[in-house]
């Protein structure tokens, strides 16, 4: 008997084929089954989708319909909840459902044919038996116990607002342990914002759960893994063998048929928002997935996003999350670090480090403690310039400057990757005195080495070595950790005490449990105070408070913990709130400003971005689409009321308008109603596709819609 099958394949949203195609099959396959199907001249992976609907139509000529190439047997069908999650994500973020669904599956799963997959599945893992009895978990503090009790008693979603060092990770562990002990099939998903935070979390979860549930009970899932590793982890999660999945934003789409708990650690982090393809927010999808799977959702942060904070207001005021609070650090007499504001207006001109800060660093090193210097800019200097003619190290392919890297004497564009050797003289006028402008982490590392050259490591002066050992300064940023294993090696050196002063970017500012750091210094954080991006203050406050949280995490050293903020604006309200560790006051002030300006979370936004060979073509496409919306869509029946709730701003160049010789422009779409915005974007697709063929848009390469953008 021949069966009709509707199969979801990876086709772009603008493809005339559509994401769901019809195929023939000699056997009935359930919805969610994975199959290989012919598509043009190639063979691709597909997911059986709505087969009953396809068979009922009966509008297809059997002679023109191709047959499936084969089913991936041995893999259970994807669950209904997973299909609903993918469908919602595609609709909300304005992408093809096939694009979202197939991109969410492991790359190797998309590449293997049925025979190869069958051989892969035959490689059975040895029986996974518990290794023994796990060591008893640490006793919870009263704050932790109260939070765990509320999570057990309520359905959520929850926003865990806990100070840095308050023990949020232990709450996650306890919740997962209770869940797995109560249900032998239950699964948990724990997400972190960045790959480099996964190893330390994996170590803690494995130490707790491997002795109880076996070696394969905890798996990781992130883009830093090889394709075979990702497939192995995905299959373990899909089959239910993995009880806990740890991962980055991509893990929100992992197939977990018995999912009962979702944890989003550092939920405020912008890394949870995808910047390419389907521009989804993994944090928001986690909340939606919790509803579909009947799972509890726990969002944790010391500096919650203003959207989550707003949603955790009292239910009587419209809040949807239950706010849980852990304001105290763990440890007897442990307290949050003292925040010192250094007015750089009173320091020598062009001073990189204030004299009191240098003295404080020397004092810490003499006691055998560690210091951390934070600057969110890598390289030696942002620009190399000539004073004679005004030449600057502009990238020829981007509207940005190439960064000077002194270590390898290169000028490197951090946007397109274009790299050249530093010229011996100005390329325009021949002046040999070209000089760096601004500072990066390389320059801070070099300058600190000069200022602390006479400082010796604590305890290094011995009879055998009367001169002592110079202190060790380490730098951790995207440049110093490019090689595989470099980050782990450098972090291990910090944890072991081999490093006295750590210099780095935001890579070191969040999530790491450095036990001997007692001083954190932020150099030149003022830039974000006057940014045109309304989210810049929120990001700065979060980054500084997260960096501050690296200081004094060991209760024995917490009394000496300090955070130094070098600023030219010491009286700014942001720094005043930071000094008091008063996130609620900062959030209230920011939310008040946003409400007055009708900005998110009090409105909904989307960006339409266009890339073209010329800026004129990119802006012409967007402006024609705007005209089409205001003129053509207004004539559609029932659309006048929708358009009244939509504001379409004119097209403008993006902040960095050219990258790799591609011009970029964007248009902001805003509405007080999220439902109206979604309805408008869904109908606007036809206008966008029609406008693309206009002669004014010649040279247009691609366009994309970004719903709920984080950068405007």
Secondary structure, DSSP 8 states (H G I E B T S, - for coil): --EEEEEE----TT-TT-SEEEEEESS---TT-EEEEEETTEEEEEEE--HHHHHHH----TTTS-BEEEE-TTS----HHHHHHHHHHHHHTT--HHHHHHHTS-HHHHH--HHHHHHHHHS--------S---------HHHHHHHHHHHH----EEEEE-TTS-HHHHHHHHHHHHHHH-TT-EEEEE-SSGGGHHHHHHHHHHHHHHHH-GGGEEEE-TTS-HHHHHHHHHHHHHT--SEEEESGGGGG---TTEEEEEEETTT-GGGB--SSS--BHHHHHHHHHHHHT-EEEEEESS--HHHHHHTS-GGGT--SEEEEE-S-SSTT----EEEEEEGGGS-TT-SS-HHHHHHHHHHHHTT-EEEEE-S--SSBSEEEETTT--B-B-TTSSSB-EEETTTTEEE-TTT--EEE--SS-TTT--S-EEEES--HHHHHHHHHHHTTT-B-TT---SS-TT--B--EEEESTTTT-STTHHHHHHHHHHHT--SEEEESGGGTSS---SSEEEEEEES-GGGGG-SSTTHHHHHHHHHHHHHTTTT-STTTGGG-EEEEEES-TT-HHHHHHHTT-HHHHHHHHHHHHHHHT-TTSSEEEEEEEEESSHHHHHHHHHHHHHHHHHTGGGSTT-HHHHTT-EE---EEEEEEEETTEEEEEEEEEES-HHHHHHHHHHHHHHHHHHTTSGGGTTEEEEEEEET-S--
